[in-house]
Amino acid sequence: MAKKTEKAAAGKKLRITFVKSAIGYSKKHKDTVRGLGLRKLHQSVVHVDSPSLRGMLRMVNHLVTIEEVEN
């Protein structure tokens, strides 16, 4: 179990910022933005990079900006 924790800590992190409103987009897009932990415009969250996170970001890439963060 320690290996997974070390791997997650060593992985790169992404800062995700909500820059465009989800009004007018499908419920899936709104739920994805909410699942990323974003509620208000210009709010930022930091997540550890993973394939599932990348899939979520691909779905709402027109609503968010993504930047890599140094550990």
C-alpha positions in Angstrom: 0.0 0.0 0.0 2.9 2.4 0.7 4.0 2.1 -3.0 0.7 3.7 -4.2 1.0 6.6 -1.7 4.6 7.2 -2.8 3.7 7.0 -6.4 0.9 9.5 -6.0 3.1 11.9 -4.0 5.8 11.6 -6.7 3.3 12.2 -9.6 2.9 15.6 -11.1 0.1 17.9 -10.1 -2.3 20.0 -12.1 -3.9 23.3 -11.2 -7.4 23.5 -12.7 -9.2 26.8 -12.9 -12.8 27.3 -13.8 -12.9 30.1 -16.4 -16.2 29.8 -18.3 -19.7 29.2 -17.0 -21.3 25.8 -17.6 -24.7 27.4 -18.2 -26.1 26.2 -21.5 -24.0 23.0 -21.5 -25.2 19.5 -20.8 -25.7 18.1 -17.3 -22.8 15.8 -17.8 -20.5 18.8 -18.3 -21.9 20.5 -15.2 -21.5 17.3 -13.1 -17.9 16.9 -14.3 -17.0 20.4 -13.3 -18.6 19.8 -9.9 -16.7 16.4 -9.7 -13.5 18.3 -10.2 -14.3 20.3 -7.0 -15.1 23.5 -8.8 -18.1 25.6 -7.8 -17.4 29.3 -8.7 -15.8 31.0 -11.7 -12.1 31.6 -11.3 -11.8 29.1 -8.5 -8.7 26.9 -8.7 -8.1 23.4 -7.4 -4.9 21.2 -7.5 -5.2 17.5 -8.3 -2.6 14.7 -8.8 -2.4 13.8 -12.4 -4.1 10.5 -13.3 -5.8 9.0 -16.4 -9.3 9.4 -14.9 -8.6 13.1 -14.2 -7.3 13.5 -17.7 -10.6 12.1 -19.1 -12.6 14.5 -17.0 -10.5 17.4 -18.2 -10.8 16.4 -21.8 -14.6 16.5 -21.4 -14.7 20.1 -20.1 -11.5 21.5 -21.6 -13.5 24.4 -23.0 -14.6 25.5 -19.5 -11.3 25.2 -17.6 -7.6 26.1 -17.9 -5.0 23.6 -16.9 -1.4 24.2 -15.7 1.2 21.9 -14.4 2.3 22.7 -10.8 5.8 22.0 -9.3 5.6 19.8 -6.2 
